[in-house]
Amino acid sequence: MFSRFLKTKRGLQIAIREARLNDLDEIYKIETECFAEEAFTRIQLEYCLRSPLFITLIAEINDEPVGFIMGTIEDINGEINGHVYTVDVKREFRRMNVGSALLKFLEEEFLCRGARRAVLETRFDNIDAMKLYLKHGYSQVGIIKDYYGPGLDAVRFRKDL
């Protein structure tokens, strides 16, 4: 179990650590706040927390969970990629470097596990998320039609680590 610390833009200390099963309630609460319609179910989140295939990191400020990130390593035709599944930050803690910190530390975990590239998808209308990914060196590489349901396309991003 690791913990890393850094400061927000407002001088608050962010602690980033591996999520545990007892974080499930808070993770689910944050997930449903961030993604009302496309939220992972509680059962899906529990599966990911239990699975050694998934990496889930949680961000805390003053011992309060304020965000989390979840990803996995995928071997596609011998190419090892880190796949970011979700980046969630409570509304009142956005634009404070929480999402950036989570993304940075997940990318480091991907590298430690052999990935040389990170990939992710986001809804075509999630402008804030796209700005975050572009800021961190991701490139838009395609559109996936109806990924989130009829008429709800995804934008696919990729970054060499």
Residue frames as a rotation matrix with the C-alpha (Angstrom) as fourth column:
MET 1
0.587 0.810 0.000 0.00
0.810 -0.587 0.000 0.00
0.000 0.000 -1.000 0.00
PHE 2
-0.584 -0.794 0.172 1.45
0.795 -0.601 -0.078 3.36
0.165 0.091 0.982 -0.95
SER 3
0.635 0.672 -0.381 0.51
0.686 -0.717 -0.122 6.93
-0.355 -0.184 -0.917 -0.17
ARG 4
-0.485 -0.724 0.491 1.74
0.846 -0.530 0.055 9.99
0.220 0.442 0.869 -2.00
PHE 5
0.295 0.536 -0.791 1.17
0.732 -0.659 -0.173 13.59
-0.614 -0.528 -0.586 -1.11
LEU 6
-0.670 -0.482 0.564 1.05
0.704 -0.654 0.277 16.86
0.235 0.583 0.778 -3.03
LYS 7
-0.640 0.375 -0.670 -0.54
0.215 -0.750 -0.625 20.27
-0.738 -0.544 0.400 -2.75
THR 8
0.255 0.779 0.574 -3.66
0.938 -0.055 -0.342 21.58
-0.235 0.625 -0.744 -4.45
LYS 9
-0.196 -0.248 0.949 -3.73
0.616 -0.784 -0.078 24.97
0.763 0.570 0.306 -6.15
ARG 10
0.546 0.491 0.679 -5.22
-0.210 -0.705 0.678 26.30
0.811 -0.513 -0.282 -2.91
GLY 11
-0.279 -0.821 0.498 -2.43
-0.750 -0.137 -0.647 24.89
0.599 -0.555 -0.577 -0.75
LEU 12
0.539 0.500 0.678 -4.37
-0.801 0.553 0.229 21.92
-0.261 -0.667 0.698 0.62
GLN 13
-0.604 -0.786 0.132 -2.55
-0.726 0.611 0.315 18.59
-0.328 0.094 -0.940 0.86
ILE 14
0.524 0.683 -0.508 -3.84
-0.824 0.557 -0.101 15.79
0.214 0.472 0.855 -1.37
ALA 15
-0.387 -0.555 0.736 -3.09
-0.614 0.751 0.243 12.23
-0.688 -0.358 -0.631 -0.27
ILE 16
0.294 0.399 -0.869 -3.25
-0.895 0.434 -0.104 9.61
0.335 0.808 0.485 -3.04
ARG 17
-0.536 -0.431 0.727 -3.40
-0.673 0.737 -0.060 5.97
-0.510 -0.521 -0.685 -1.99
GLU 18
-0.875 0.262 -0.406 -4.58
-0.072 0.761 0.645 2.61
0.478 0.594 -0.647 -3.24
ALA 19
-0.083 0.931 0.355 -8.29
-0.921 -0.208 0.331 2.17
0.382 -0.300 0.874 -2.68
ARG 20
-0.978 -0.122 0.166 -9.53
-0.189 0.854 -0.484 -0.60
-0.083 -0.505 -0.859 -0.39
LEU 21
-0.569 0.811 -0.136 -12.80
0.557 0.502 0.662 -2.49
0.605 0.301 -0.737 -0.32
ASN 22
-0.116 0.552 -0.826 -13.95
0.938 -0.211 -0.273 -0.43
-0.325 -0.807 -0.493 2.66
ASP 23
-0.780 -0.139 -0.610 -13.77
-0.032 -0.965 0.261 2.66
-0.625 0.223 0.748 0.38
LEU 24
-0.748 0.458 0.480 -16.61
0.658 0.418 0.626 1.25
0.086 0.784 -0.614 -1.75
ASP 25
0.223 0.914 -0.338 -19.38
0.916 -0.315 -0.249 3.41
-0.334 -0.254 -0.908 -0.26
GLU 26
0.164 -0.238 -0.957 -17.45
0.026 -0.969 0.246 6.65
-0.986 -0.065 -0.153 -0.83
ILE 27
-0.860 -0.511 0.018 -16.32
-0.003 0.040 0.999 5.59
-0.511 0.859 -0.036 -4.31
TYR 28
-0.466 0.771 0.434 -19.88
0.884 0.380 0.273 4.74
0.045 0.511 -0.858 -5.31
LYS 29
0.399 0.600 -0.693 -21.12
0.661 -0.712 -0.237 8.06
-0.636 -0.363 -0.681 -3.93
ILE 30
-0.234 -0.584 -0.778 -18.50
-0.223 -0.746 0.627 9.99
-0.946 0.320 0.044 -5.92
GLU 31
-0.911 -0.120 0.394 -19.20
0.307 0.439 0.844 7.93
-0.275 0.890 -0.363 -9.07
THR 32
-0.116 0.957 0.267 -22.94
0.993 0.115 0.019 8.61
-0.013 0.268 -0.963 -9.00
GLU 33
0.377 0.161 -0.912 -22.35
0.316 -0.948 -0.037 12.31
-0.871 -0.274 -0.409 -8.31
CYS 34
-0.457 -0.702 -0.546 -20.03
-0.304 -0.454 0.838 12.57
-0.836 0.549 -0.006 -11.32
PHE 35
-0.905 0.099 -0.414 -21.87
-0.371 0.293 0.881 10.34
0.209 0.951 -0.228 -13.78
ALA 36
-0.329 0.863 0.382 -25.59
-0.739 0.017 -0.674 10.20
-0.588 -0.504 0.632 -13.10
GLU 37
0.606 0.695 -0.386 -26.54
-0.770 0.391 -0.505 8.26
-0.200 0.603 0.772 -16.24
GLU 38
0.535 -0.461 -0.708 -23.42
-0.358 0.635 -0.684 6.28
0.765 0.620 0.175 -17.15
ALA 39
0.103 -0.531 0.841 -22.24
-0.995 -0.071 0.077 5.54
0.019 -0.845 -0.535 -13.60
PHE 40
-0.618 -0.333 -0.712 -20.71
-0.244 0.942 -0.228 2.18
0.747 0.033 -0.664 -12.84
THR 41
0.575 0.812 -0.101 -23.00
-0.203 0.261 0.944 0.14
0.792 -0.522 0.316 -10.63
ARG 42
0.433 -0.360 0.826 -22.04
-0.896 -0.069 0.439 -0.64
-0.101 -0.930 -0.353 -7.05
ILE 43
0.805 -0.097 0.586 -21.53
0.037 0.993 0.114 -4.28
-0.592 -0.070 0.803 -8.06
GLN 44
0.783 -0.545 0.300 -19.19
0.388 0.050 -0.920 -3.29
0.487 0.837 0.250 -10.92
LEU 45
0.387 -0.649 0.655 -17.15
-0.641 -0.700 -0.315 -1.04
0.663 -0.298 -0.687 -8.62
GLU 46
0.564 -0.151 0.812 -16.92
-0.685 0.464 0.562 -3.78
-0.461 -0.873 0.158 -5.99
TYR 47
0.910 -0.234 0.342 -15.72
0.367 0.838 -0.405 -6.22
-0.192 0.494 0.848 -8.63
CYS 48
0.588 -0.707 0.394 -13.00
0.093 -0.425 -0.900 -3.79
0.804 0.566 -0.184 -9.72
LEU 49
0.363 -0.438 0.823 -11.89
-0.882 -0.446 0.151 -3.16
0.301 -0.780 -0.548 -6.13
ARG 50
0.652 -0.054 0.756 -11.63
-0.403 0.820 0.407 -6.92
-0.642 -0.570 0.513 -5.48
SER 51
0.946 -0.210 0.247 -9.92
0.324 0.595 -0.735 -7.75
0.007 0.776 0.631 -8.76
PRO 52
0.223 -0.944 -0.245 -6.11
0.390 -0.144 0.910 -7.77
-0.894 -0.298 0.335 -8.89
LEU 53
-0.139 -0.233 0.963 -6.44
0.989 0.010 0.146 -6.76
-0.044 0.973 0.229 -12.56
PHE 54
0.567 0.456 0.686 -7.72
0.502 -0.851 0.151 -3.29
0.653 0.259 -0.712 -11.67
ILE 55
-0.645 -0.704 -0.299 -5.82
0.731 -0.453 -0.510 -0.37
0.224 -0.548 0.806 -10.18
THR 56
0.475 0.805 0.355 -7.96
0.553 -0.587 0.592 1.99
0.685 -0.085 -0.724 -8.14
LEU 57
-0.689 -0.696 -0.203 -6.47
0.648 -0.464 -0.604 5.05
0.326 -0.548 0.770 -6.48
ILE 58
0.503 0.854 -0.131 -8.32
0.805 -0.407 0.432 7.39
0.316 -0.323 -0.892 -4.15
ALA 59
-0.506 -0.588 0.631 -7.56
0.308 -0.806 -0.505 11.05
0.806 -0.061 0.589 -3.40
GLU 60
0.390 0.585 -0.711 -8.19
0.890 -0.043 0.453 12.45
0.234 -0.810 -0.538 0.07
ILE 61
-0.369 -0.411 0.833 -8.02
0.021 -0.900 -0.435 15.95
0.929 -0.144 0.341 1.51
ASN 62
-0.508 0.102 0.855 -8.11
-0.836 -0.296 -0.461 16.12
0.206 -0.950 0.236 5.31
ASP 63
-0.905 0.042 0.424 -8.98
-0.109 0.939 -0.326 12.38
-0.412 -0.341 -0.845 5.34
GLU 64
0.166 0.984 -0.065 -12.08
-0.276 -0.017 -0.961 13.04
-0.947 0.177 0.269 3.18
PRO 65
-0.402 -0.251 0.881 -12.30
0.699 0.537 0.472 11.12
-0.591 0.806 -0.041 -0.12
VAL 66
0.019 0.353 -0.935 -12.58
-0.276 -0.897 -0.345 13.72
-0.961 0.265 0.081 -2.88
GLY 67
0.432 0.128 -0.893 -11.92
-0.900 0.006 -0.435 11.66
-0.050 0.992 0.118 -6.00
PHE 68
0.140 -0.440 0.887 -10.74
-0.127 0.881 0.456 8.38
-0.982 -0.176 0.067 -7.46
ILE 69
0.070 -0.176 -0.982 -9.37
-0.997 -0.046 -0.063 6.88
-0.034 0.983 -0.179 -10.65
MET 70
0.328 0.100 0.939 -9.67
-0.234 0.972 -0.021 3.35
-0.915 -0.213 0.342 -11.96
GLY 71
0.315 -0.252 -0.915 -7.79
-0.947 -0.024 -0.320 1.55
0.059 0.967 -0.247 -14.69
THR 72
0.705 -0.111 0.701 -6.39
-0.066 0.973 0.220 -1.78
-0.706 -0.201 0.679 -15.79
ILE 73
-0.414 -0.848 -0.330 -3.59
-0.635 0.009 0.773 -3.26
-0.653 0.529 -0.542 -17.86
GLU 74
0.731 0.655 0.192 -4.59
-0.261 0.528 -0.808 -4.80
-0.630 0.541 0.557 -21.19
ASP 75
-0.526 -0.828 0.192 -2.52
-0.159 0.318 0.935 -6.97
-0.835 0.461 -0.299 -23.53
ILE 76
0.666 0.735 -0.128 -3.84
-0.208 0.018 -0.978 -6.46
-0.716 0.678 0.165 -27.04
ASN 77
0.951 -0.307 0.046 -1.90
0.177 0.415 -0.892 -8.49
0.255 0.856 0.449 -29.62
GLY 78
0.246 -0.921 -0.301 1.24
0.938 0.305 -0.166 -8.29
0.244 -0.241 0.939 -27.50
GLU 79
-0.425 -0.326 0.845 0.96
0.162 -0.945 -0.283 -4.54
0.891 0.017 0.454 -26.93
ILE 80
-0.288 0.257 -0.923 0.63
0.953 0.169 -0.250 -3.65
0.092 -0.952 -0.293 -23.25
ASN 81
-0.385 0.274 0.882 -1.66
0.076 -0.942 0.326 -0.67
0.920 0.193 0.342 -22.63
GLY 82
-0.852 0.297 -0.431 -2.95
0.421 -0.102 -0.901 0.96
-0.312 -0.949 -0.038 -19.50
HIS 83
-0.417 0.799 0.433 -6.66
0.469 -0.219 0.856 1.63
0.778 0.560 -0.283 -19.88
VAL 84
-0.986 0.167 0.030 -8.13
-0.127 -0.610 -0.782 4.45
-0.112 -0.774 0.623 -17.80
TYR 85
-0.526 0.850 -0.009 -11.73
0.797 0.497 0.343 3.51
0.296 0.174 -0.939 -17.01
THR 86
0.588 0.763 0.268 -12.85
0.577 -0.628 0.522 6.52
0.567 -0.152 -0.809 -15.00
VAL 87
-0.755 -0.654 -0.049 -11.56
0.529 -0.562 -0.636 9.69
0.388 -0.506 0.770 -13.36
ASP 88
0.335 0.941 0.053 -13.99
0.605 -0.258 0.753 11.10
0.722 -0.220 -0.656 -10.79
VAL 89
-0.837 -0.523 -0.160 -13.58
0.471 -0.540 -0.698 14.22
0.278 -0.660 0.698 -8.66
LYS 90
0.011 0.845 -0.534 -16.23
0.930 -0.204 -0.304 15.75
-0.367 -0.494 -0.789 -6.42
ARG 91
0.495 0.311 0.811 -17.53
0.725 -0.663 -0.188 18.96
0.479 0.681 -0.554 -7.96
GLU 92
0.997 -0.024 0.070 -16.27
-0.058 -0.843 0.535 21.24
0.046 -0.538 -0.842 -5.16
PHE 93
0.391 -0.915 0.098 -12.72
-0.010 0.103 0.995 19.88
-0.920 -0.390 0.031 -5.55
ARG 94
0.538 -0.183 0.823 -12.40
0.835 0.252 -0.489 20.25
-0.118 0.950 0.288 -9.32
ARG 95
0.633 -0.410 0.656 -9.79
0.191 -0.739 -0.647 22.59
0.750 0.535 -0.389 -10.80
MET 96
0.753 -0.408 0.516 -7.58
-0.650 -0.341 0.679 21.97
-0.101 -0.847 -0.522 -7.76
ASN 97
-0.174 -0.868 -0.466 -5.19
-0.925 0.305 -0.224 19.44
0.337 0.392 -0.856 -9.42
VAL 98
-0.007 0.217 0.976 -6.95
-0.649 0.742 -0.169 16.41
-0.761 -0.634 0.135 -7.90
GLY 99
0.905 0.394 0.163 -7.72
-0.118 0.599 -0.792 14.86
-0.409 0.698 0.588 -11.30
SER 100
0.576 -0.771 -0.272 -4.22
-0.608 -0.182 -0.773 15.68
0.547 0.610 -0.574 -12.53
ALA 101
-0.254 -0.678 0.690 -2.64
-0.961 0.258 -0.099 14.02
-0.111 -0.688 -0.717 -9.50
LEU 102
0.325 0.456 0.828 -4.77
-0.375 0.866 -0.330 10.90
-0.868 -0.203 0.453 -9.88
LEU 103
0.985 0.058 -0.161 -3.96
-0.171 0.267 -0.948 10.64
-0.012 0.962 0.273 -13.59
LYS 104
0.267 -0.963 -0.022 -0.23
-0.843 -0.222 -0.490 11.13
0.467 0.149 -0.872 -12.98
PHE 105
-0.327 -0.422 0.846 -0.02
-0.847 0.527 -0.064 8.41
-0.419 -0.737 -0.530 -10.34
LEU 106
0.609 0.552 0.570 -2.13
-0.195 0.800 -0.567 5.95
-0.769 0.235 0.595 -12.35
GLU 107
0.853 -0.368 -0.370 0.17
-0.398 -0.001 -0.917 6.48
0.337 0.930 -0.148 -15.35
GLU 108
-0.139 -0.934 0.329 3.15
-0.969 0.060 -0.240 5.72
0.204 -0.353 -0.913 -13.09
GLU 109
-0.022 0.225 0.974 1.44
-0.525 0.827 -0.203 2.49
-0.851 -0.516 0.099 -11.99
PHE 110
0.933 0.354 -0.059 0.83
-0.212 0.412 -0.886 1.60
-0.290 0.839 0.460 -15.64
LEU 111
0.418 -0.860 -0.293 4.55
-0.730 -0.127 -0.671 2.04
0.540 0.495 -0.681 -16.37
CYS 112
-0.319 -0.538 0.781 5.51
-0.914 0.391 -0.104 -0.09
-0.249 -0.747 -0.616 -13.36
ARG 113
0.148 0.489 0.860 3.27
-0.220 0.864 -0.453 -2.85
-0.964 -0.122 0.235 -14.72
GLY 114
-0.461 -0.558 0.690 4.81
0.466 0.510 0.723 -2.79
-0.756 0.654 0.025 -18.20
ALA 115
0.590 0.723 0.361 2.48
0.713 -0.255 -0.653 -0.50
-0.380 0.642 -0.666 -20.14
ARG 116
-0.611 -0.790 0.040 4.02
0.691 -0.509 0.513 1.85
-0.385 0.341 0.858 -22.66
ARG 117
-0.800 0.455 0.390 0.79
-0.017 -0.668 0.744 3.58
0.599 0.589 0.542 -23.65
ALA 118
-0.719 0.676 -0.161 -2.36
0.235 0.017 -0.972 4.79
-0.654 -0.736 -0.171 -21.91
VAL 119
-0.789 0.569 0.232 -5.77
0.178 -0.149 0.973 4.84
0.588 0.809 0.016 -23.57
LEU 120
-0.700 0.649 -0.298 -9.17
0.328 -0.078 -0.941 6.11
-0.634 -0.757 -0.159 -22.47
GLU 121
-0.497 0.649 0.576 -12.59
0.634 -0.181 0.751 7.12
0.592 0.739 -0.322 -23.71
THR 122
-0.750 0.376 -0.544 -14.80
0.280 -0.565 -0.776 10.02
-0.599 -0.735 0.318 -22.69
ARG 123
0.250 0.926 0.284 -18.18
0.795 -0.030 -0.606 11.29
-0.552 0.377 -0.743 -23.79
PHE 124
-0.214 -0.321 0.923 -18.04
0.908 -0.413 0.067 13.61
0.359 0.852 0.380 -26.78
ASP 125
0.408 0.465 0.786 -19.64
0.198 -0.885 0.421 16.39
0.891 -0.017 -0.453 -24.72
ASN 126
0.815 -0.208 -0.540 -17.41
0.557 0.026 0.830 16.08
-0.159 -0.978 0.136 -21.63
ILE 127
0.696 -0.504 0.511 -15.33
0.081 -0.653 -0.753 19.14
0.713 0.566 -0.414 -22.49
ASP 128
0.624 -0.470 0.625 -13.70
-0.781 -0.395 0.483 19.46
0.020 -0.790 -0.613 -19.05
ALA 129
0.635 -0.388 0.668 -12.42
0.036 0.879 0.476 15.87
-0.772 -0.278 0.572 -19.22
MET 130
0.739 -0.353 0.574 -11.07
0.660 0.206 -0.723 16.39
0.137 0.913 0.385 -22.73
LYS 131
0.693 -0.495 0.525 -9.21
-0.384 -0.869 -0.312 19.51
0.610 0.014 -0.792 -21.60
LEU 132
0.609 -0.455 0.650 -7.66
-0.625 0.229 0.746 17.54
-0.488 -0.861 -0.145 -18.73
TYR 133
0.633 -0.350 0.690 -6.47
0.434 0.899 0.059 14.75
-0.641 0.262 0.721 -21.03
LEU 134
0.741 -0.368 0.562 -5.07
0.449 -0.351 -0.822 17.14
0.499 0.861 -0.095 -23.65
LYS 135
0.715 -0.454 0.531 -3.26
-0.639 -0.733 0.234 19.07
0.283 -0.507 -0.814 -20.90
HIS 136
0.400 -0.537 0.742 -1.58
-0.531 0.524 0.666 15.81
-0.747 -0.661 -0.075 -19.87
GLY 137
-0.491 -0.789 -0.369 -0.34
-0.710 0.117 0.695 14.91
-0.505 0.603 -0.617 -23.33
TYR 138
-0.250 0.485 0.838 -3.15
0.398 0.840 -0.368 12.69
-0.883 0.241 -0.403 -24.59
SER 139
-0.859 0.013 -0.512 -4.08
-0.459 -0.461 0.759 12.87
-0.226 0.887 0.402 -28.27
GLN 140
0.215 0.967 0.138 -7.51
-0.588 0.241 -0.772 12.30
-0.779 0.084 0.621 -29.75
VAL 141
-0.802 -0.597 0.016 -7.29
-0.384 0.537 0.751 9.20
-0.456 0.596 -0.661 -31.94
GLY 142
-0.856 0.508 -0.097 -10.87
0.180 0.469 0.865 8.46
0.485 0.722 -0.493 -32.87
ILE 143
-0.391 0.849 0.355 -14.60
-0.921 -0.361 -0.150 8.51
0.001 -0.385 0.923 -32.28
ILE 144
-0.980 0.194 -0.042 -16.56
0.196 0.980 -0.033 5.45
0.035 -0.040 -0.999 -31.12
LYS 145
-0.530 0.842 0.099 -20.17
-0.507 -0.408 0.760 5.72
0.680 0.353 0.643 -32.27
ASP 146
0.412 0.911 -0.011 -22.91
-0.487 0.230 0.842 5.05
0.770 -0.342 0.539 -29.71
TYR 147
-0.505 -0.730 -0.460 -20.35
0.037 0.515 -0.856 3.97
0.862 -0.449 -0.233 -27.06
TYR 148
-0.987 0.141 0.082 -22.48
-0.107 -0.178 -0.978 5.34
-0.124 -0.974 0.191 -24.21
GLY 149
-0.201 0.957 0.208 -25.82
0.450 0.279 -0.848 4.53
-0.870 -0.077 -0.487 -25.88
PRO 150
0.152 0.329 0.932 -27.70
0.988 -0.040 -0.147 5.64
-0.011 0.943 -0.331 -28.99
GLY 151
0.668 0.097 0.738 -26.38
0.371 -0.903 -0.217 9.01
0.645 0.418 -0.639 -30.12
LEU 152
0.898 -0.388 0.206 -23.82
-0.383 -0.462 0.800 9.18
-0.215 -0.797 -0.564 -27.28
ASP 153
0.714 -0.679 -0.173 -20.43
0.164 0.402 -0.901 8.87
0.681 0.615 0.398 -28.92
ALA 154
0.753 -0.593 -0.285 -17.09
0.339 -0.021 0.941 8.55
-0.564 -0.805 0.185 -27.18
VAL 155
0.714 -0.689 -0.125 -13.84
-0.564 -0.460 -0.686 10.27
0.415 0.560 -0.717 -28.04
ARG 156
0.846 -0.496 -0.195 -10.86
0.533 0.792 0.298 7.92
0.006 -0.356 0.934 -27.75
PHE 157
0.725 -0.668 0.167 -7.56
-0.669 -0.741 -0.059 9.30
0.163 -0.069 -0.984 -26.46
ARG 158
0.786 -0.570 -0.239 -4.07
0.567 0.819 -0.089 7.83
0.247 -0.065 0.967 -26.35
LYS 159
0.733 -0.639 0.232 -0.76
-0.676 -0.723 0.143 8.80
0.076 -0.261 -0.962 -24.78
ASP 160
0.385 -0.729 -0.566 2.68
0.250 0.673 -0.696 7.25
0.888 0.127 0.441 -25.04
LEU 161
0.999 0.022 -0.046 4.05
0.049 -0.172 0.984 6.87
0.014 -0.985 -0.173 -21.53
